[in-house]
Amino acid sequence: MALRGRRLGRWLGWLVVGLSLAFVGARLGQGDAWALARPQLAPLLLATLAGALVYGLAGFLLSTAWRQILALERPPGPAVGYHAVYGRSQIAKYLPGNCFHLVGRQLLGRELGHSQAALAAASLLEAALLVALAASLATPLARAWLGGWAALLPVAAVAGVGLVCAGDRLLPRRWWPLPGIASARGRPLAAALACHGAFFVLAAGLLWLLAAMVSKVPGATPGPLLCLSALALAWAAGFVVPGSSAGLGVREAVLIVALESALGAEASTVVALALRLVTTAGDGVFCALALLLPLPQRSCTGATAVDQSKRASSLTSI
């Protein structure tokens, strides 16, 4: 039954991705997005390159948040190792299945000295925090579509995060090695959430810049808060759809719909596709920078240092 449910979810995810790509393709065919972008192609390319650099640097906010979450298990090692592991593996989210970046963290993260259970729990907690924050930021825009029901988004988000954070009380220690949010060691979650918020703000700033460049009517550029809400909604939609590699197609479709009333069909399509170029190239920049960083060595991690001290004390006692 569980296998049949996973297959059904995968097929539904692929259906949503296919419909989203068809919607984006239809908007490109019906409108004249290329004619809108052609006169300012050079500035758009420069903005895309600059935005990719900013987005790539923003990736370090995500790896910093991941390190803060893993600090719940034990004091983390040097930040360089966490950036190297996270940045190298993050690019794998573009592979079909949208899960291989998590596999990469499990494999490379062993050298950080954390247990496999802690690495898996950190990925789950990271996802819960990101989706909860995105759902909360998307509430203003969702209210226009869902009315009063949109208020349930942050409530459900907080409830989901609370359930995940209560894993230490619901599951055996060997399955969930991270302490709960009420623990004194749960304070790094606030730092992780702050890093996630800064990441969304930077990404929304890039979206706002692109929207201002292609806006056909002066003064009709969507405001920063609308861009933040639209970006959060598109990110959350792309994240929760199974099989959507890096949200491909789904995020573009949501952005087009969210920004169409302010920018028009052609301009919103150009902005959505330009942001996809920015984020894809930015993930490449993040990966390239991570490749320049040395991978961690177990002899340098705190956990191994503790193990070495234990072995040394045992030898001394002998």
Stockholm file with secondary structure:
# STOCKHOLM 1.0

chainA/1-318         MALRGRRLGRWLGWLVVGLSLAFVGARLGQGDAWALARPQLAPLLLATLAGALVYGLAGFLLSTAWRQILALERPPGPAVGYHAVYGRSQIAKYLPGNCFHLVGRQLLGRELGHSQAALAAASLLEAALLVALAASLATPLARAWLGGWAALLPVAAVAGVGLVCAGDRLLPRRWWPLPGIASARGRPLAAALACHGAFFVLAAGLLWLLAAMVSKVPGATPGPLLCLSALALAWAAGFVVPGSSAGLGVREAVLIVALESALGAEASTVVALALRLVTTAGDGVFCALALLLPLPQRSCTGATAVDQSKRASSLTSI
#=GR chainA/1-318 SS CHHHHHHHHHHHHHHHHHHHHHHHHHHHHHSCHHHHHGGGHHHHHHHHHHHHHHHHHHHHHHHHHHHHHHTTTSCCCCHHHHHHHHHHHHGGGGSTTSCHHHHHHHHHGGGGTCCHHHHHHHHHHHHHHHHHHHHHHTHHHHHHHHGGGGGHHHHHHHHHHHHHHTHHHHSCTTTCCSCCTTSGGGTHHHHHHHHHHHHHHHHHHHHHHHHHHHCSSTTCCCCHHHHHHHHHHHHHHHHHSTTCGGGTTHHHHHHHHHHHHHHCHHHHHHHHHHHHHHHHHHHHHHHHHHHTSCCCCGGGSHHHHHHHHHHHHHHHHC
#=GC SS_cons         CHHHHHHHHHHHHHHHHHHHHHHHHHHHHHSCHHHHHGGGHHHHHHHHHHHHHHHHHHHHHHHHHHHHHHTTTSCCCCHHHHHHHHHHHHGGGGSTTSCHHHHHHHHHGGGGTCCHHHHHHHHHHHHHHHHHHHHHHTHHHHHHHHGGGGGHHHHHHHHHHHHHHTHHHHSCTTTCCSCCTTSGGGTHHHHHHHHHHHHHHHHHHHHHHHHHHHCSSTTCCCCHHHHHHHHHHHHHHHHHSTTCGGGTTHHHHHHHHHHHHHHCHHHHHHHHHHHHHHHHHHHHHHHHHHHTSCCCCGGGSHHHHHHHHHHHHHHHHC
//
